[in-house]
Amino acid sequence: MIESLMLLGIGVCAGCLLVLAFIPLVHRRATRITTRHMDDATPLAINAIQADKDRLRAEFATSVRRLEVGVEEMRTKAAGHLGEIGRQKMEIQRLRLELDKKMALVFALRYRDKVRKSIVRRLAKLVFYAFIRSERRTRRELFGMVQARSLAHARRAHMAGSQT
C-alpha cells in the first residue's frame, strides 16, 4: 500500500513539473494575442483618429439633416391641413348662413299662411254672419208675408162668415 501511495505522489509531482514547464508558453501566446487585439483596436495615426471623428460628425450631420427635412415636411403637411380646415370652416359658415336664410323664409311663409288663414276665417265668419242675417231677414219677411196672407185670409173668411 505504501508503494502505491509513493507512486501516486511521484506522479502528482511529475504532473506539477510538466504544468510549470508549459505555463510560460501558454502565457506568452495569450499575451501576444491580447497585444494584437489591442493594436487592432487602437488607431495607428492621428489622421486615422481625425478621420474617425469626421466620419462621426458627417453621420450626425446627415441624421440631423434628415430630421430637419422630416420636420419641414410635417410643417408643410400641417399648413396644408390648416388651409383645408379653414376652407371647410368657411363652407360650413356659408351653409349655416344659407340655412338661416331658408329657415327665416320658412318662418315668414308659415306666419303669412297663419295670417292668411286667420283672414280667411274672419271673412268666412263675416260671410256666414251676413248670410245668417240675410236669412233671418228673408225669414222675417217671409214670415211677415205668410202672416199677412193668413190675416188676409182670416179676414176674408171672417167676412165671408159674417155675410152669411
Protein Blocks (a to p, Z undefined) as FASTA:
>chain_A
ZZmmmmmmmmmmmmmmmmmmmmmmmmmmmmmmmmmmmmmmpcfbfklmmmmmmmmmmmmm
mmmmmmmmmmmmmmmmmmmmmmmmmmmmmmmmmmmmmmmmmmmmmmmmmmmmmmmmmmmm
mmmmmmmmmmmmmmmmmmmmmmmmmmmmmmmmmmmmmmmmmmZZ
